[in-house]
Amino acid sequence: MFMRCLLLAFGLLASSCAQEFQNVFDKGEAKIRDSDWVTAAEYFERAVALKPNSVEAHRRLALVYLQQYIPGVSSPDNSALGQKAEAHARKVLDLAPGDKVALAFPGQWMFFASMAEPATRQGRSAKLDQAKDWIEKLRAVDPQDSEVF
């Protein structure tokens, strides 16, 4: 009897966590629709805390951080946004290798980051080479995709 009650309680707790995750995720989606990137990031951070292996929550976090990233601006806060976008895109790839959306994020971020580099050939070239590598990884997943730039 005790074991049955314990299993029932665990099932209710798991159901409650899943419901809370969905509620927080949905609020994040609403903030994306409102273009409220900062609040959306807060909701998706909570969603990831509730469900660390959620591909969709990590994908959304990469998106909202990339939306806040300002190409060509070299500041610690801006760099942190780009790094967070890349980290969550990499997490998506850990969870779902070959995810086309996640493969596109690091390439875009590296391209944008190259704009913030000093105008020396070496500074920009390294970032552009990294962007090219990510784009090639994306192209390898679907060579027929005409939208891969």
Secondary structure, DSSP 8 states (H G I E B T S, - for coil): -HHHHHHHHHHHHHHHHHHHHHHHHHHHHHHHHTT-HHHHHHHHHHHHHH-TT-HHHHHHHHHHHHHH--TT---HHHHHHHHHHHHHHHHHHHHSTT-HHHHHHHHHHHHHHHHHS-SSHHHHHHHHHHHHHHHHHHHHH-TT-TT--
